[in-house]
């Protein structure tokens, strides 16, 4: 197992991994590599074909020359032997030795390396001389098959390729077999051994030249294709950069058209798209401005009559016990409840209009966030008891202070705690308050119905309801979490959410201790440690990181048409008033 782990670690750090990443990220590199691979295969096939053809041609010419030379040398030797008179075995042996030496000297001009003389198995002469060899080690180059062929038909000439020794080096060679008739001694087999060293050297030189030239050709092809691909993709890169600038909010970005080819068509299409997007953005921005103005004007205009209606409603509500008709009394109670809810919604709309107009401001002081959490728990205790929930506060340290706007932080925590009591299904609610050197984090965790990832993506949207068919239980306006998110952003902080169906939800408020110092990562994760194992694994794998930052998008300021989204979720509507 350790060996496998070591191999995996090496592969994870190996250059091959980075090469694969480079291939995945660069079309130019991919095309160049593919062309070089195809080029290498083609050059390799060409080298194999060329070397095979050259080798075959060289061997054919060399073989013809060797056979002709051997035939001439053997015929000359036979003539000399026939013309020599010998009477004793010693004289026959001396004659044979002389002819072997002469043959070796004669074939040396044709790159011959030696001669071997062996008694034929068909010879029946009583005079026998020893087998002779002009050079030691030549006998191993002669195969039994060659001897058998010669013995079966002694009137023909036979040959074979073999490994021979030339100047101490093993080189390819040719062995030519014939028969000589020695005076008194009868028939002997003679083998002339020729070297193919020169031909092999020529073939090696040709192969090296082909390999070197092919390698240079492949590299040149790769460089040329890379440059050509880079040049062809230049308009695409320009379009990509322009699209990125357009996505970043530079709606006036356009491409210059310099030709009439496909690249010009791409640039023209991009410019037309950018014109259309800019027109739509202008239209939506104007609509957003009108909507913001409408919401602001209506909210302010309704403020005065709403105050009058509220005062009148309070008067009727206070006098409800004097009504003799119980239906009138109940109607008065219902009317006053809806008037209060409408007044709260109007206040939230006014707050939203201030956020949209950029006029919301902070009243900063140093506060103990733990004490703010205690005040919120006291406020939510009746609702928690009505829902059968127990609220548990966990504070690390005696005091967790930060420079904040008390009213806004209290409103954020109140919305989160009220949501938790509504959807906690009577189970405990845990509030953790933790601080580090730069930030304070408050996590509100319930164990109720939970919420899905899809709901979590929209829980901070204005008027968002996960289940539109279900009514609000606490009289919320649908703007509470959206306002809370804006309050957190005013503090240079974040408000994020996590949920798991059937296992509850968690909301994390992260704010800097001081507005001049960024909060950083923070001391708490939005995913609680008691979350399901699958959720923790997804978090480790990077599918859902702790303390996520919002994705920057061009701000269009559309308060009602385009809701402000954030990391969070709700099973029903998850926003409290």
N, C-alpha and C positions, 0 to 999 in steps of 0.2 A: 504493500500500500504506500509506503514511503517513496518507493521508486516511481509509482504512478503519480503521486502528488508532486514529486520533483519534476517529472516530465510536463505535467500540466502547468506548473509555475514557469518552467522554461518556455513553453509554448506561449504563455500569456505575455512573457517579456521578449519573445523572439522578434527579430526584424520582420519575419513573415507576417506577424500581426499588423505591424505598422504599414507594411507594403499593401496588405489587403485593405486597410483603412484608406490608404492613398488611392488605391484603385477605385474604391467605392465613391470617393469624393471628387475624382478628376476624370472627366470624359477624355481629355487630351491624353492622359497617361494610359487609360484603357485602350484607346484606339492605337496608340503607339505600340503598346505591348502586344496587342493582337496582330498588328502588321508585322512586328518583329518575329512573333511566333510563326506566323504563316511564312515569312521570309526565311526563317531558319529551316523549317521543314522543306521548303522548296530548294534552298541551297544545298541542304543535306542530300535530297534526292538527286540534284544535279551532280554533286560530288561523287555520289555512289555510281551514278551512270557513267560519268566521265572517267573516273578511275578504272571502272570495270572495262570500259572500251579501250582505254590506253593500255591497261594491263594485258588484255586479250591481244591487241595488235602487237605489242612488244614481244609477248611470248611466242606468237605465231612467227614473227620474223626471226626471232632468236632461234626457235626450234628448227626452222628450215635451214638456217646457217649451220647450226650444230650438227644436224643429221648429215648434211652435205660434207662438212669438214671431217666428221668421223668416218664416213664412207671412204673418203679419199685416203685418210691416214691408215685405215685398216688394209685397204687394197695395196698401198705402198709397202706396208710391213709384210704382207703376205708375199709380195713379189720378191722382197729382199730375202725372206726365209727360203723361198723356193730356189733362189739362186745360190744359196750357201750350202756347202757340203760339210756335213758333220758325221762323226763316226762313233762318238762316245756320249754317255749321259752327261758328262761334264761339259762337253762342247755344246750339247743341246741346251743345257741350263745357262751357259754363258750367252748363247745366242738369244735365248728368251729374255734374259736380263737386259741385254743390249737393246732389244726391240722395245721393251717396256720403257727404258730410259729414252729412247729415240721418240717413241710415241708421246711421252710426257712433254718432251721439249717441243715437239711439233704442234701439239694442241695448246701449248701455253699462249701462243699468239691469239688464239680464239677464246681466251679466258678459261682454258682447261686447267684443272687443279690436280689431275692424277690419272693413273691407269692401273687397273687390276686385271691380273691374268690368273684364271682358275681352270683346273682340269675339268673337262666335260665328262658327265656321267656316262656318255655313250662311247667314250674312248676305250679301246681294247688293246692299246699298245703296252708291251712289257716294259718299256722305258718310261719312267715317271719322274717328273721334276716337281719341286715345291711350287705352291701357288705364290705368285709375286704381286707386290703392290708398290707403286712408286712413292706413295705417301701413306703414313700410318693413319688408321681410322677410316679409310675409304670403304672398307668392307661393310661397315654398318649402313652405308648409303644404298647398298644393293639388296633389294628385297628378294625373297624366295619366289614371288610371283614372276618377277622379271626373269629369273633363272629358269623357271619352269617353262615360260613362254619360249625362251631361246632354245631349250632342250627339245621342245616339241617340234620346232620348225627351225633348224639351224641355218637354213639358207636365207633367212630374212633378218632384217635389222629391227631391233626393238628399243624402246626408250621409256623412261619414266621420270617424273619430277621427284626430287628428294631434297632433304636437308643435307648440305655438305659443309665442310670446314675449309674456309679460305682465309689465310693469314691469321689463323687462330679464332676466327669468328664464324659462327653458324649462319649460313646464308642459303637462300634457295638455289637449287641447281638442277641439272639434267644429267641422267646417266644413260648412255647409249651402249647397247649390248650387241656384240657380233661374235663370230667364231673365226679362229685362226687354226691352221694346220701346221704344227711344228714337225720338222724333219725327225723321223724316228719316234717321236713322242706322241704323235697323233693329234686329235682335236682338243683345242683349249678354248674356253670362253674368255673373251676380252671385253672389259667394261671401261669406257672412256667417260670420265666425270668432268662436266663443265660447270662453271659458276655463273649464276645470274645476278652477281653482285651489282654490276653496272646498271642492269635493267631495274633492279630493285631500288637503287639509288635514284635513278631517273623517275621512277614511280613515286618514291617518297617526296622528291622535290616537287613534282607535279601536284601531289596531294596537298602538301603544305601550302603551295601557292593557291590552290583552289580554296582551301580552308581559310587562309588569311584573307584572300580576296572576298570570299563569301561573307566572312565575319564583318569586314569593313563595309560590304554592301548592305548587310542587314542593319548595322548600326546607322549607316547613312540613311537607309530607308526609314528607320525609326525616328531619327532626328527630323528628316524632311516631313514625314507624316505628322509628327508632333507640332512642328512649326505651321504646317498647312492647316491642321485641325485647330490650332490656337487662333490662326488668322480667320478661319471660317466661323469659329465660335465667338469671335470678338463682338459682333453685333448682339449675340445672345447674352454675353456678359454685360454689355452696356444696358440691354433691356432689363436684365435681372437687377442691376444696381438702381436703375431708374424705378423699377417696381418697388424695391425696398424703400427708396426715398418717398415714393408715393404712399406706401403703407405707413411710413412714419409721420405722415401728415403734410408733406409738401405736395399739395394737390396741383401746383402749377408746373410740375415736372413734365418735360417733353423730350422726345428724341429728335436729333437732327437727321434729316433725310438727305443723303448725298448721292444716291444712285437710283436705279429702277429695277434692281434684282429682288430676290427673295428677302434679303435683309431689309431692303427698303419697304417691302410689303409688311414685314414684321413691325418695323418702326411705325408705319402708318397705322396699323391695327392698334398698336399700343397707344399712340397719340389719340386715336378715336376713342379708345376705352377710357383714357385719362380725361378727355373732354367730357365724356358721359358721366364719369364718376364725379368730376368737379361740379358739373351742373346739378347732379343729384345731391351732393353735399351742400351746395349753396341753397338748394330748395329746402332741404331738411333743416339746415341751420336757420333759415328764415322762419320756417314753421316752428322750430324749437324756440326761437326768440319770441314769436307771437304767443306760443303756448306758455312760456315763462311769464310773459307780460300778462297774459290772461289769468293764469293762476295767481300771480301776485295781486293784480287789480281786483279780481273777484274775492280773494281772501281778505284784502283790506276793506273792500266795500261791504263785505258781509260781517265784518267785525262789529260795527256799530249796531246794526239791527240784531245781530246775534246776542250782543250784550243785553239789549232790551228784552229779547225773547227769554234769555236765561233768567233775568230778574223777575219777569212775569211768571216764568215757570217755577222759580223758587217760591214765589208768593203763593201760587196755587198748591205747590207741593206741601208748604208749611201749613196750609189751611185744609188739607185733604181730610183730616179727621172731622171737620165740621160738615162734610157733605153727607147727606142722608142716603143718597143713592150709592150703594157699594160699587156699581159699575162706573160711576163718575169718579169715585175715589181711585179705583184700579186704573182707569184711563189716565188720571192725573199722574200716578206713579210711573206708568209706562211712558207718558209724554215727557216727564222730567228726565227719565233715564236716557231717552233718545236725544233730548236737548243737550244733556251733558256729553254724550258721545259725539254729537255733531260739533259741539264746542271744542272738544279735544281734537277732532279731525281737522277743524279749521286752524287750530294752533299748530298742528303738524304740517299742514299745507303752508302756513306762513314760514315755518322753520325751513321747509324744503325750498321755498322760494328764496330764502336768504342764502342757503347753500348754493343754489343755482346762480344767484347774482354775485356770489363771491363776497358777500357782506357779513358772513358769520365770523364772529371774533371770539377769542378765548379770554376768560378772566382767570389768570393764573395765580396760584398760590401753592405753597407746599402743604400737602395733605397726606394723612395716613390712609392709604388705600384699603387697608384692613378694616379701619373704622367705617369707611364708606360702605364696605361690604356688609358690616354688621347692621348699619342703618337700613340697607336694602332688605336684609333678611327680616328685620323687625317689621318693615313695611309689608313684605310678602307673606308673613307668617299666617295671617287669617286665611288667605287663599290657599296656602300649603296645607293648613289643617282641614280646610273644606275638601281638598283633593286627597287627603290622607298621606301627604308627603312629609318626610323628615328632611330638613335642610341642615347639612353638616358643613361647618366652616373649618378649613385647615389653613393656618397662617404659619409660615416659616419665619421665625424670629419674632421679636417683640413688636417692632414697627417696620412697616414697609411703606416708605414715604416716596412721593414723587411730586413734581411741580405740575399741577393739572388744574383744569376747570372743574370744580367740585360738582356743579350742577350737571354738566355733560357726562362726567364719569358715572355719577349716580344714575343718570337716565340710562346709560348703556347697561349697567349691571341690573337695573330694575327690569329692563326689557328681557334680558337673558334669563333672569331668575323666574319671572312670570311665565315665560315660554316653557321653562323646564318644569314648573309646577303643572302647567296645563297638559303637557304631553308626557309626564313622568309616570303615569299609570299608578300613582300611589307608592312608588318606590323611592328610596332615598336619593337626595340630590347632594352632590359633593361640590363645594366651592373651594378651590385652591388658590391662595394668594402667595406668590413667590417673587422675590426680587434678587437681582444680581447687581453688578457694579454699574450697569448702564440702563437697565430696564426693569419694569415691573410687569408681571404676567398674572392674569386672573383667568382661571378656567372654570367654567360652569358645566358640570357633567350630570346628566340624568340617565336613568336606566329604563326608559320607557319604550315607546313604539319605534324610536329611531327614525332614520331617513336614508334614502338611497343616494348614490353619487349624483344621479341626475337632479334630484331635489336639491342636493348640496350646492350645485352650480348656480341655483337661482334663488336661494333662500333670502338673499339680501336685495332682491329686485323689489321695486316699489309695487305695492298691492299684489304681491305674489302669494298664491295659495296653492299648495301641493294638491289639495283635493277641493276643487271649487264647489262641490256639492255639499260640503260641510260648513256649518255656520261657525262664526267666531264665538268663543265661549266667554272671553273676558272683556268684550267690548272694544277690542283693538281696532285700529284704523287701517292696518295693512302697511303702515309706513314706519313702524317702530324700529325694525332691524335695519332698514335703509338709513334712517336718521342716525342710528347707533354707528353704522359703518362710517358715515360722514363725520360724526363726532370723533371717532377714533382717528380718522385721517387728519382732522384738524390738529390733533396732538402729535402728528408725525408717527402715528402708530398704525396697527393693523387689527382687524377683527376677522377672524377666520372660524370656520366651522367644519365639523366632521360628524358623520353619522353612520350607523350600521343598522339595517332593518332588523327589528326585534331586540337590539342590544343598546338602544339609547343613542344619545347625541352628546356632543361636546362643543362648546364655543370658547374660543381663546381670545382674550383681549391682551394685546401687547403694546405697551406705551413706554417711551423713554423716561428715565428719572428726571432728566433735564432736557428741555427742548433744544439745547445747543449740541447735544451728543446723541447720535443715532442709537436706536434701541438694539440693533444687532440681531443675533439669532434668538436671544431670549432664554430664560431659564426653564421654560415649559414647552412641551410639544402639544399641538392641538389634539393629537391622537393619545388618549389616556393609556396608561400601562395595563389596565384591565380590559382593553379592547380585545376582540376575537383574534386568534392567532393569524387568521387569513389577512385581517386588516394590518396587523403588524408586519407580516411578510411583504405585503404590497408596499408598505411605507419604506421598508429597508430596500426593496427593489427599485425604489424611486418613482413608483406610480403615484404616490401621494406623499410629498415631503412635509416635514414639520414647518410651521410658521411660513406658509407660502406667501410669496409676494404677488401682488396683482399683476396681471399681464397688461403692459401699457398699450393703450389704444388711443387713437386721435379723439379728443374730447369734442363731442358735438353739442353737448349741453341740452340733450333732449330729456327733460325730467319725467315725462309720462310715456312718450313713444318708445324710447330706448332706455330700459332700466339699467341701473348700475349693478353689475353682477360681481359676485365675490365668492370666496371659498366658504360654503356653508350649505346647510340643508334643513328642511323641515318636513315632517310628514303631512301636516295639514296646511298651515300658513306661516307658523313660526315667526310671527312678529307681534309684539305686545305694544300696547299704547304707553 
